[in-house]
Amino acid sequence: MKLRRADFPTDFMFGAATAAYQIEGHSFGGAGPTHWDTFSATPGNVVGAENGAIACDHYHRMDADLDLLSDAGMDAYRFSTSWARVLPDGRGTPNQDGLDFYDRLVDGCMARGLKPFQTLYHWEMPSALADLGGWTNPDVADWMADYAEVITRRIGDRVHSIATLNEPWCVSYLSHFLGHHAPGLRDIRATARAMHHVNKAHGRTMTRLRDMGQDTCGIVLNFEATQAASDISADRRAAATQDATHNRWFIEAIAKGHYPAEALDGLEPHLPANWQDDMAEISQPIDFLGVNYYTRGLVQAVENAPWPATAPVGGPLDKTQMGWEIYPQGLQDTLIRMAKDYVGTLPMFVTENGMAWPETDGHADDARTGFIDSHLQAMHAAIGQGVNLQGFFYWSLLDNYEWAFGYEKRFGLVHVDFDTLDRTPKSSYHALKTAIARQDPA
């Protein structure tokens, strides 16, 4: 890799990220069922109808996984706590085994000098709450704040930061309009309500965390570099619509207290009554912004189609195993845009960036090493243009359960044999370890 730790600010943090349902093994430790369990059990939703019942068995292999982070010289670990592990029914009596597990996880991080970056919600809605409408139910804001209080009372004194939600676009639009993730709906009314209620839940949870005296609280949003497939006006309008739904909806609500007009054109008739009353709580100050970035989205218009009347277009650049175009310039542009248009000098972290790549003999993955290198260069360039970027978390530490793609797509720095669950660091792990190694003073 061309860049080294010394090329970044002195206090810049390097780490890796995971998510609870994707690695822990949801059948262990008294966790309750989630809408991903039922979504994956429905034919056609998930490759091989695979689920997170065992995943990487991080529940029993946590110490070895934390050792992989510390052995790589990383500074921090971004993980999520599972709502259904903490509260198996979504509300009511906490699961002490689940609380104890996260207690050990945070203590394990601190014992290894890893700063614990917690995310409260990374997509596993408890089934009991999904039965009540999940993200389409306005009460979800209070449900989530109550869950946040339970887990924060246990580990909030030791975590370095708390993000309310991971990728609310995926929680709402991808899951309720496109139907690719649980609960797998394709309904514009459900989408509009979920897109607003996820923001409302962020705001209500922030209020609860502040009431508990927590600081360093924020949110993790996913962004794509949205571009028109051509210069014709219809394609430019289509790109503006997709930019509004994919990129602007959540950050504009949080940073400016309103929704973009191009998204309201389609969604406003379906929003809950008096939704404007929630905007003040949604737009309360955050302490940091997490930026997840993977690719760009080329968009063309679709004639005589209902809103949003857009369609993706494949780009000409190299693709990852997911079919996503490798476009590091988009990360630089996104970070600069966030600083210029939304958050100013507020601390930002690249909380996810990575690539899926097929298994190779000997676990050589030079393509992933090149991907990380090019995106580190994009981050470095953004810092050089004044962006207050304070850290980078590679997605993901481990090959894991990749949601609707099952165990087929491999994002990990560390190879996982899903038959034996053995872990083997890949060449990209060793390359990143070398790049971020601390140099002893001469």
Backbone hydrogen bonds, N-H to C=O, Kabsch-Sander energy under -0.5 kcal/mol:
donor,donor_aa,acceptor,acceptor_aa,energy
5,R,435,A,-2.1
7,D,4,R,-1.9
8,F,5,R,-2.0
12,F,9,P,-2.0
13,M,390,Q,-2.2
15,G,392,F,-2.3
16,A,76,A,-0.9
17,A,394,Y,-2.7
18,T,78,R,-2.0
23,I,19,A,-1.1
23,I,20,A,-1.2
24,E,20,A,-2.9
26,H,52,G,-3.0
27,S,53,A,-2.2
28,F,25,G,-1.8
31,A,28,F,-0.9
32,G,84,A,-2.7
35,H,125,M,-2.3
37,D,34,T,-0.8
38,T,34,T,-1.2
39,F,35,H,-2.2
40,S,36,W,-2.2
41,A,37,D,-0.9
42,T,39,F,-1.0
45,N,42,T,-1.8
47,V,404,A,-2.2
49,A,46,V,-2.7
50,E,47,V,-1.5
56,C,23,I,-0.8
57,D,54,I,-2.6
58,H,23,I,-2.5
59,Y,24,E,-2.3
60,H,57,D,-1.1
61,R,57,D,-1.3
62,M,58,H,-0.7
65,D,61,R,-2.0
66,L,62,M,-2.6
67,D,63,D,-2.0
68,L,64,A,-1.5
69,L,65,D,-1.3
70,S,66,L,-2.4
71,D,67,D,-3.2
72,A,68,L,-1.0
73,G,70,S,-1.6
74,M,69,L,-1.9
75,D,14,F,-3.1
76,A,14,F,-1.3
77,Y,115,K,-2.4
78,R,16,A,-2.3
79,F,77,Y,-0.6
79,F,117,F,-2.2
81,T,119,T,-2.2
83,W,81,T,-0.5
84,A,124,E,-0.5
85,R,82,S,-0.6
86,V,82,S,-2.1
87,L,83,W,-3.2
90,G,87,L,-2.8
95,N,86,V,-2.6
96,Q,94,P,-0.8
99,L,95,N,-2.2
100,D,96,Q,-2.7
101,F,97,D,-2.0
102,Y,98,G,-2.0
103,D,99,L,-2.0
104,R,100,D,-2.4
105,L,101,F,-2.2
106,V,102,Y,-2.4
107,D,103,D,-2.4
108,G,104,R,-2.7
109,C,105,L,-2.1
110,M,106,V,-2.4
111,A,107,D,-2.4
112,R,108,G,-0.9
112,R,109,C,-0.9
113,G,110,M,-1.3
114,L,109,C,-2.9
115,K,75,D,-2.6
117,F,77,Y,-2.7
117,F,115,K,-0.7
118,Q,116,P,-0.7
118,Q,161,S,-2.4
119,T,79,F,-1.7
120,L,163,A,-2.9
121,Y,164,T,-0.7
125,M,123,W,-1.1
127,S,33,P,-2.7
129,L,126,P,-1.1
130,A,126,P,-2.2
131,D,127,S,-2.3
132,L,129,L,-0.8
133,G,130,A,-1.8
134,G,129,L,-2.5
136,T,133,G,-2.5
137,N,134,G,-1.5
140,V,137,N,-2.2
141,A,138,P,-1.2
142,D,139,D,-0.7
143,W,139,D,-2.2
144,M,140,V,-2.5
145,A,141,A,-1.9
146,D,142,D,-2.3
147,Y,143,W,-2.1
148,A,144,M,-2.9
149,E,145,A,-2.0
150,V,146,D,-1.9
151,I,147,Y,-2.2
152,T,148,A,-2.3
153,R,149,E,-2.1
154,R,150,V,-0.7
155,I,151,I,-2.4
156,G,152,T,-2.3
158,R,155,I,-2.0
159,V,155,I,-1.4
160,H,116,P,-2.7
161,S,116,P,-1.3
162,I,216,T,-2.0
163,A,118,Q,-2.9
164,T,218,G,-2.6
166,N,121,Y,-2.1
167,E,165,L,-0.6
167,E,220,V,-1.8
170,C,167,E,-1.0
171,V,167,E,-1.7
172,S,168,P,-1.8
173,Y,169,W,-1.1
174,L,169,W,-2.0
175,S,170,C,-0.6
176,H,172,S,-2.0
177,F,173,Y,-2.3
178,L,173,Y,-2.0
180,H,174,L,-2.0
181,H,174,L,-0.8
184,G,181,H,-2.5
185,L,175,S,-2.1
187,D,176,H,-2.8
191,T,187,D,-2.2
192,A,188,I,-2.6
193,R,189,R,-2.1
194,A,190,A,-2.6
195,M,191,T,-3.1
196,H,192,A,-1.7
197,H,193,R,-3.3
198,V,194,A,-2.4
199,N,195,M,-0.7
200,K,196,H,-2.6
201,A,197,H,-2.7
202,H,198,V,-1.8
203,G,199,N,-2.5
204,R,200,K,-2.8
205,T,201,A,-2.4
206,M,202,H,-2.5
207,T,203,G,-2.2
208,R,204,R,-2.0
209,L,205,T,-2.7
210,R,206,M,-2.6
211,D,207,T,-2.3
212,M,208,R,-1.3
213,G,210,R,-1.8
214,Q,209,L,-2.7
218,G,162,I,-2.4
219,I,288,F,-0.9
220,V,165,L,-2.1
221,L,219,I,-0.5
221,L,290,G,-2.7
223,F,292,N,-2.7
225,A,295,T,-1.5
226,T,224,E,-1.4
227,Q,297,G,-2.8
229,A,299,V,-3.3
236,R,232,I,-2.0
237,R,233,S,-2.4
238,A,234,A,-2.1
239,A,235,D,-2.4
240,A,236,R,-2.0
241,T,237,R,-2.2
242,Q,238,A,-2.4
243,D,239,A,-2.7
244,A,240,A,-1.7
245,T,241,T,-2.0
246,H,242,Q,-3.0
247,N,243,D,-1.9
248,R,243,D,-2.3
249,W,244,A,-1.7
251,I,247,N,-0.6
252,E,248,R,-2.7
253,A,249,W,-1.2
254,I,250,F,-2.2
255,A,251,I,-3.0
256,K,252,E,-2.2
257,G,252,E,-0.8
257,G,253,A,-0.9
258,H,252,E,-1.1
263,A,260,P,-0.9
264,L,260,P,-2.1
265,D,261,A,-1.8
266,G,263,A,-1.2
267,L,263,A,-2.3
268,E,264,L,-1.8
270,H,267,L,-2.0
271,L,267,L,-0.6
271,L,268,E,-1.4
275,W,272,P,-1.2
277,D,274,N,-1.6
278,D,275,W,-1.8
279,M,276,Q,-1.4
282,I,278,D,-2.1
283,S,279,M,-2.2
284,Q,281,E,-1.2
287,D,217,C,-3.3
288,F,217,C,-0.6
289,L,347,P,-1.9
290,G,219,I,-3.0
291,V,349,F,-3.2
292,N,221,L,-2.7
292,N,290,G,-0.5
293,Y,352,E,-2.3
294,Y,223,F,-0.6
297,G,225,A,-1.6
298,L,296,R,-0.5
298,L,313,V,-0.6
299,V,227,Q,-2.3
300,Q,311,A,-2.5
302,V,309,A,-2.0
303,E,301,A,-0.5
305,A,302,V,-0.9
309,A,306,P,-1.8
311,A,300,Q,-2.0
313,V,298,L,-2.2
320,T,324,W,-2.1
321,Q,356,A,-2.8
323,G,320,T,-2.0
326,I,318,D,-2.9
327,Y,325,E,-0.8
330,G,327,Y,-1.5
331,L,328,P,-1.1
332,Q,328,P,-1.5
333,D,329,Q,-2.6
334,T,330,G,-2.3
335,L,331,L,-2.5
336,I,332,Q,-2.2
337,R,333,D,-2.5
338,M,334,T,-2.7
339,A,335,L,-2.1
340,K,336,I,-2.7
341,D,337,R,-3.0
342,Y,338,M,-1.8
343,V,338,M,-3.0
344,G,338,M,-0.6
344,G,339,A,-1.1
346,L,343,V,-2.2
348,M,388,N,-2.4
349,F,289,L,-2.0
350,V,391,G,-2.5
351,T,291,V,-0.9
351,T,349,F,-1.2
352,E,291,V,-1.1
357,W,410,R,-2.3
363,H,360,T,-1.9
364,A,361,D,-0.8
365,D,363,H,-0.5
368,R,365,D,-0.5
369,T,365,D,-1.7
370,G,366,D,-2.5
371,F,367,A,-2.1
372,I,368,R,-2.7
373,D,369,T,-2.4
374,S,370,G,-2.5
375,H,371,F,-1.9
376,L,372,I,-2.6
377,Q,373,D,-2.0
378,A,374,S,-1.4
379,M,375,H,-2.2
380,H,376,L,-2.7
381,A,377,Q,-2.3
382,A,378,A,-2.0
383,I,379,M,-2.5
384,G,380,H,-2.0
385,Q,381,A,-0.8
385,Q,382,A,-0.7
386,G,383,I,-2.0
387,V,382,A,-2.1
389,L,387,V,-2.0
390,Q,348,M,-3.4
390,Q,388,N,-0.5
391,G,348,M,-0.5
392,F,13,M,-2.4
393,F,350,V,-2.9
394,Y,15,G,-2.5
394,Y,392,F,-0.5
395,W,353,N,-1.7
396,S,17,A,-0.6
396,S,394,Y,-0.6
397,L,17,A,-1.8
399,D,414,V,-1.9
401,Y,22,Q,-1.9
402,E,400,N,-0.7
402,E,406,G,-3.4
403,W,401,Y,-0.8
405,F,402,E,-2.4
406,G,403,W,-2.2
408,E,405,F,-1.8
411,F,409,K,-0.7
413,L,396,S,-1.6
413,L,397,L,-0.6
414,V,397,L,-1.6
415,H,424,T,-2.9
417,D,422,D,-2.2
418,F,416,V,-0.8
421,L,417,D,-4.0
424,T,415,H,-2.2
426,K,413,L,-2.7
427,S,363,H,-2.4
429,Y,413,L,-0.6
430,H,426,K,-1.6
431,A,427,S,-2.3
432,L,428,S,-2.6
433,K,429,Y,-2.4
434,T,430,H,-2.1
435,A,431,A,-2.1
436,I,432,L,-2.2
437,A,434,T,-0.8
